[in-house]
Amino acid sequence: MRQKEEINPQQLLRLPKVLELLQISKTKFYLGIQQGDYPKQIKLGKTSVWKAREILAFIDNLTS
């Protein structure tokens, strides 16, 4: 697994990378999005992506 420090905050992450970083299931992640617990996705056509900086900030808030 790549460390979060190796991720460029400006990039967009696809779902598998987000789940790897957060270490949760897809079901729990999407439920958390609906409940407002996790950052919302950006739709690019049929693909969903997340801003790396939002995911990294979320992780940092959990660990601080």
Protein Blocks (a to p, Z undefined) as FASTA:
>chain_A
ZZfklpcfkbccdfklmmmmnopafklmmmmmmnopaccdddehjbccddfklmmmmmmm
mmZZ
